Amino acid sequence: MDKKDIIQGLQALLGEDRVQTAPEIIRKASTDYIGFRQYERFDGQDWVPKAACVVQPRNTAEVSQALAFLNKHGLSTVPRTGGSSVTQSIEPEEGGVILDGQEMNGVLSLNEQDMMVTVRCGTPLEYLENYLNRHGYTGGHFPQSLPLAHVGGLIATRSIGQFSTLYGGIEDLLVGLEAVLADGEVIRIKNSPRRSVGPDLRHLFIGSEGMLGFITEATLKIFPYTPETRWMNSWAIQGMDQGLALIREVMTTGYRPAVVRLHDAEEVQKMFGDAVPGGSSVLLFLAEGPAPITAAIGQGIREIAGRYPVQDLGSRPVESWLQTRNDVCYRMDEPVYHKQGMVADTCEISAPWSAIGEIYGAVIERLPREMPNLVFIGGHSSHSYVQGTNIYFTFSFLVDKGVESARPDYMKVITVMMEETLKRGGSIAHHHGSGKYRTRWMPEEHGSSYPLLRKLKSSLDPRGILNRGVLLTD
Ligand SMILES: Cc1cc2nc3c(=O)[nH]c(=O)nc-3n(C[C@H](O)[C@H](O)[C@H](O)COP(=O)(O)OP(=O)(O)OC[C@H]3O[C@@H](n4cnc5c(N)ncnc54)[C@H](O)[C@@H]3O)c2cc1C
């Protein structure tokens, strides 16, 4: 089917105003914030494949109609909502279609008796959190991209927020959902506190990166909003190994603060300047909930910290982090690093306690050795569990061989992180997802369970129209 027929067919179904063909709209809907694409874009290059159009349905029925048409003609389709992906996950194929849920937004119902809220897929997370706060609740979900991301994308990427140790990731917050399958069939997974009725079908969509269906509505948990009873404190500590050991003790003893962070000395210098002694790592803790609980958590963490060689820094570093934690979202479209001839980005992995320190150490040791143009490498742990934690690497490098070298050099950095992680049994993506740049490592990540993913795909999307290139290698 040629481009003209695709556009006319979709316009006939949904109305002309639902199908956007302006190059600027297509370009904006096709690009995310992965570091090398940012650099290319600021450099005046625009190498992202060109989609035929952007379809903007207003409701589930229109999503269903659009997908039935796209499936019938086998047309490559990329779902999107907020466009804050950092993994090339919303880049379309040449001539493909972008199915954009942004106009399907708003709160459908607030159920205070059952403590849940139902929203449409394009609801901005920041809008939802403000709405809940006004009613005395919080959603408990605070990814750094809170000002950018929308609910559909958060579910589809298995997102996690900065208060995850208390509230969990989006997988712990999603109660039920409505989605449209590739052929246009609408399905709903009902809201239940827990049930024993077979595999949990919500997980077909959580983290599916748009390749198994289009999420149209979601019901999420809500919690009392109690910022006034927060407890917070921070400590300087020498070395990441000591910091990781301290966090492990907090987690395995049973304390559940909302925020648990450990930044290495390189990040500390950038983030806190003189507020933290030079050469130290810093631990940040924040507990929230009813006052007796936060007080007990605070006391418990203080006792554990007292057994380590720490320097108590009080609550100031946590307060300063709280105030600035999402600022980067407002600078994403400024060429801050491009002006310095650099690509800067992040990459997150996870591993059990027995392996995480070694992975961190191996990456920090190997990258400067193998990349003469590396400018910065640092990292932090920001999401901890009883069994282990994540490391979120932050890096930058000089683009010293022209814009064409930005992507291969970027992939060199990522390759080191993926190899060192897989070698030690870690997982290659903690919360950003595979997107289209980590796909080649997915078979090794999943091992013998990888064929299951392919079987799911061929069953739910037999013509393979939905988001080709994420998670599956062909
Ligand atoms: C500055 C910054 C900070 C970030 N911080 C965090 C963080 O703290 N935690 C975190 O988890 N992530 C973070 N991210 C990554 C990103 O915000 C998340 O991946 C987010 O979940 C994407 O949501 P979105 O609405 O922007 O999705 P999009 O970018 O629109 O899409 C992302 C993926 O979801 C799929 N998708 C989107 N909508 C739907 C739908 N309705 N149905 C089916 N599939 C769909 C797309 O096909 C794509 O694969 C950050 C990104 C930036 C730029």
The ligand as an ORCA input file, in Angstrom:
! r2SCAN-3c Opt
* xyz 0 1
  C      14.640     13.007     31.609
  C      14.056     11.623     31.639
  C      13.989     10.943     32.836
  C      13.451      9.656     32.883
  N      13.309      9.052     34.100
  C      12.721      7.838     34.183
  C      12.517      7.218     35.454
  O      12.850      7.768     36.506
  N      11.914      6.008     35.474
  C      11.519      5.383     34.338
  O      10.971      4.281     34.421
  N      11.703      5.943     33.125
  C      12.284      7.140     33.013
  N      12.470      7.734     31.781
  C      12.047      7.033     30.562
  C      10.598      7.352     30.107
  O      10.103      8.502     30.694
  C       9.711      6.210     30.435
  O      10.125      5.121     29.654
  C       8.206      6.437     30.239
  O       7.579      5.337     30.793
  C       7.745      6.591     28.865
  O       6.400      7.077     28.880
  P       5.855      7.906     27.635
  O       4.427      8.191     27.839
  O       6.721      9.064     27.379
  O       6.018      6.799     26.498
  P       6.479      6.902     24.971
  O       7.835      7.500     24.888
  O       5.424      7.542     24.160
  O       6.557      5.371     24.597
  C       7.443      4.506     25.256
  C       7.139      3.052     24.859
  O       5.822      2.713     25.266
  C       5.030      2.324     24.134
  N       3.703      2.924     24.336
  C       3.419      4.232     24.573
  N       2.097      4.387     24.750
  C       1.531      3.172     24.600
  C       0.191      2.703     24.674
  N      -0.840      3.516     24.909
  N      -0.023      1.380     24.479
  C       1.004      0.543     24.231
  N       2.287      0.932     24.149
  C       2.547      2.236     24.341
  C       5.761      2.876     22.928
  O       5.512      2.106     21.771
  C       7.197      2.773     23.375
  O       7.650      1.466     23.187
  C      13.016      9.015     31.695
  C      13.088      9.716     30.478
  C      13.608     11.003     30.447
  C      13.656     11.734     29.133
*
